[in-house]
Amino acid sequence: MSSVFLVIIGLSTFLIGYKFYASYIASRVFDLKTSQRRVPSEEFEDGIDFVPTKKEILFGHHFTSIAGAAPIIGPCIAAYWGWLPAFLWIVLGTIFIGAVHDFGALVISVKEKGKTIASITGSVINKRVRIMFLIFVMMLTWLVLAVFAMAIAGLFVSVPTAVLPVNIEIIFAILIGYLFYKKKTNIMLPSLIALVFLYIFVFIGSLFPISFENFNLNTAEQTNLWIVLLFIYSTIASLLPVWILLQPRDYINSHQLIVGLILLFCGIMISQPAVDAPIVRDIDGVGPDIFPLLFVTIACGAISGFHGLIASGTTSKQISNIKDSKLIGYGAMLGEGTLALFSLVAAVAGISIVGECNLPSVGKITNLSWEIYYDTWAHATTNKATAFVLGGAALIQSIGIPSGLSVTIMAVLVISFAATTLDTATRIQRFILIEIGNSTQIKFLKSRFISTICSVLPALFLSLWSLEDPNTGLSTQAAWLLWPIFGASNQMLAALIFMILTIYFLKKKRPVTLLLIPFLIITVMTLTTLVFQAKSFYMSNLLLLGINILLIILIIWMLYEAFIVLKNQLFLK
C-alpha cells in the first residue's frame, strides 16, 4: 500500500465533502440562506472578546485553536491497530460528523447572540441541565489544559531546539496585532514576514537549543518547570484582549500549518514511503480491543466536543457574517482532518524511513519501523506524538531539509498549535466559571481575574500529580492517566452538542436526521468506552473510578432530561 494513495483519497474526499455535503447542511438544516441582521461581534462589541473580524483572520484563529496536539497524538496512538480503521474514522468521521458538529455549534451560537453552548442548553432544555453541562465542561477543560501543557512541556524537553522559535513567535504576534488594529496595516504582509522570521529562528534554534538541563535538572524536573511556566503564560495570555496576541498569533500559525502540510505533502510525493503498518492488527489479547477505544483515541482528528466550546466561546463573538460559518466551522475542521491524516501517514509510513533515532519508551534505535514503534500498547501510548515528529521529519528530509532542522520544524508545528489551544482553553474555562458564578451566585467566580486563576490551578495540579498506571504499574502524571477519560469525555461532549443541535433545529422546523444519527453513534461509542474504563479502574485506582462514574452519571442524567424534551417536541410536532 502506497502512502500517496492514502493522501490523495483522503484529500479528495475532504474537498467533495466541503463542496456538496457542507453546502447541503448549510441550506437545508442550518438555513444560512436567510442572513442575520446583526451578529454578536457588532451588537456587543467591547474590544476584548466581542471583536468583528475578517473571515480570513478568524479562520486562522479558529483553525489553529482547534488544531492542537490532539489531532496529532490521537492518530499516532491509533496506528497501533493498523492503518485502515484510523483512516476511515478520520476521513468519514470528519466529513459527516466532526465538521457538521463544529459548523452547527458556531451557527447556533451566532444565532443566539454569541451565547455559549452551555447557555443555549439552558434555554433549549432547562436550567438544571445547564448547570450539569457546565460542570461536565469544566472538568473536561481542566483535563484539556493539563494534557496540552504536558504535551508542550515534554516536547520542549525532548526537542530543546524548538524553544527559541516558539517563544519568539509571541513577540511577532504582539507586533502584528498592534500594526493591524492600531495602525490599520494590512495583516497579510506583516504575518508573512513574521512567518519568514519564524523559520529563520527555527534554523537559529536548531543551532542553539535552550534547555534547563544546564541547571542540573533531570527530565522530570525540567518538564515540571516548563509546565509551571506554561500555565503562567496561559494565565496572562487569556486575560489579554484577543487582538493583542490570540488573533495575530493564530493567523501566523495558520500560515505555518499550511507550510507544514505542503512540506509533508511534497515529502510524501517525493519519498513515496510504503505503508509499514498492517491493514488491521491482530490483537489476540496483547492489547486493548479496537472497539470502542479507537473512536475516543482519535478524538480531535475526527470529532471533538472541545471544538464546540471554541466555536461558541470565542469564534462566535468575532464572526462578522453568519454565512462565513461554513468556511470557518466546517472548513477549519477539514483542515484539522488533514492534519490528522498526515499524522497517520507519518505514523504508518513515515517512521519506516527514519533510521537511527531515540524513542522515549525504548531508547536508541538504529532502524525504526512500525513493528518496533508499536510493539506494545504501553509503548504506543508513551511515545504519543513522537511518530509525527520523527516520521514527519523523515518525510520532509526527502526534499532536502537537514535532519536536525526537520525535527525542529515538526516540533515547532506541534507546539505552536498546542500553545494556541492552551490559552484559548484557559479563556473558555474563564467564561465557564463566570457562567457558573452567575448561575449559583458565587460572587468571587464572577471576577475575570479570580475565575482565570481557578481555571489554571486545578489543571496545574493534574499536570504535576503522579499516580500509578493500572496497566503498566509505572508512576504516571494524573492527566496522562486520564487521557482515555479525556477522549471519552470529549466525544461525549460532542454527542451532547449534537443533542442540543437536534432539539434546537427541530424547534425551528428544520430536518434533523443528519444531526440525530451522529448523536446516537457518538453516544453509544462513548458510554461504552466509559463503562469499559470504569472496569479497568476498579480495584486499581478509586479516585479515577470515582471521576469516571461521576461523568457517567452526569451524562445519563443530561440524556434523560434531553429525551423528555425531544419526546415532547416530536409529540407536539
DAVENUR-V390792 format. One record per backbone hydrogen bond with DSSP energy under -0.5 kcal/mol. NH is the residue of the N-H (numbers start at 1). CO is the residue of the C=O. Records with the same first field share a line. If there is no record, write none. Layout:
NH->CO / CO
This chain:
3->273
6->2
7->3
8->4
9->5
10->6
11->7
12->8
13->9
14->10
15->11
16->12
17->13
18->14
19->15
20->16
21->16
22->17
23->18
24->20
25->21
26->22
27->23
28->24
29->24 / 25
30->25
32->26
34->31
35->33
41->319
42->39
43->39
44->40
45->42
46->50
47->50
51->49 / 317
52->41
53->318
58->54
59->55
60->56
61->57
62->58
63->59
64->60
65->61
66->62
67->63
68->66
72->69
73->69
74->70
76->72
77->73
78->74
79->75
80->77
81->78
82->79
83->278
84->279
85->279
86->82
87->83
88->84
89->85
90->86
91->87
92->88
93->88 / 89
94->90
95->91
96->92
97->93
98->93 / 302
99->94
101->97
102->98
103->99
104->100
105->101
106->102
107->103
108->104
109->105
110->106
111->107
112->108
113->110
114->109
115->109 / 112
120->116
121->117
122->118
123->119
124->120
125->121
126->121
130->126
131->127
132->128
133->129
134->130
135->131
136->132
137->133
138->134
139->135
140->136
141->137
142->138
143->139
144->140
145->141
146->142
147->143
148->144
149->145
150->146
151->147
152->148
153->149
154->150
155->151
156->152
157->153
158->154
159->155
162->159
163->160
166->162
167->163
168->164
169->165
170->166 / 167
171->167
172->168
173->169
174->170
175->171
176->172
177->173
178->174
179->175
180->176
181->177
182->178
183->178
185->179
190->186
191->187
192->188
193->189
194->190
195->191
196->192
197->193
198->194
199->195
200->196
201->197
202->198
203->199
204->200
205->201
206->202
207->203 / 204
208->204
210->160
211->209
214->211
215->212
216->213
217->212
222->218
223->219
224->220
225->221
226->222
227->223
228->224
229->225
230->226
231->227
232->228
233->229
234->230
235->231
236->232
237->233
238->234
239->235 / 236
240->236 / 237
242->48
244->241
245->241
247->242
249->245
250->246
251->247
252->248
253->249
254->250
255->251
256->252
257->253
258->254
259->255
260->256
261->257
262->258
263->259
264->260
265->261
266->262
267->263
268->264
269->265
270->266
271->267
272->268
275->1
276->274 / 348
277->348
281->81
283->281
286->283
293->289
294->290
295->292
296->293
297->293
298->294
299->297
302->299
303->299
305->490
307->304
308->304 / 305
309->305
310->306
311->307
312->308
313->309
314->310
315->310
316->311
317->314
318->315
319->315
320->53
324->321
325->322
326->323
328->324
329->325
330->325 / 326
331->326
332->327 / 328
333->329
334->330
335->331
336->332
337->333
338->334
339->335
340->336
341->337
342->338
343->339
344->340
345->341
346->342
347->343
348->344
349->345
350->345
351->346
352->349
353->350
354->351
357->365
359->363
362->359
363->359
365->357
368->355
373->369
374->370
375->372
380->376
381->377
382->378
383->379
384->380
386->383
387->384
388->385
389->385
390->386
391->387
392->388
393->389
394->390
395->391
396->392
397->393
398->394 / 395
399->396
400->397
401->396
406->402
407->403
408->404
409->405
410->406
411->407
412->408
413->409
414->410
415->411
416->412
417->413
418->414
419->415
420->416
421->417
422->418
423->419
424->420
425->421
426->422
427->423
428->424
429->425
430->426
431->427
432->428
433->429
434->430
435->431
436->432
437->433
438->434
439->435
440->436
441->437
442->437
443->441
445->442
446->443
447->444
451->447
452->448
453->449
454->450
455->451
456->452
457->453
458->454
460->456
461->457
462->458
463->459
464->460
465->461
467->476
469->474
470->468
473->469
476->467
478->465
479->462
480->477
481->477
482->478
483->480
486->482
487->483
488->484
489->485
490->486
491->487
492->488
493->489
494->490
495->491
496->492
497->493
498->494
499->495
500->496
501->497
502->498
503->499
504->500
505->501
506->502
507->503
508->504
509->506
510->505
511->28
515->512
516->512
517->513
519->515
520->516
521->517
522->518
523->519
524->520
525->521
526->522
527->523
528->524
529->525
530->526
531->527
532->528
533->529
534->530
535->531
536->532
537->533
538->534
540->537
541->537
545->541
546->542
547->543
548->544
549->545
550->546
551->547
552->548
553->549
554->550
555->551
556->552
557->553
558->554
559->555
560->556
561->557
562->558
563->559
564->560
565->561
566->562
567->563
568->564
569->565
570->566
571->567
572->568
573->569
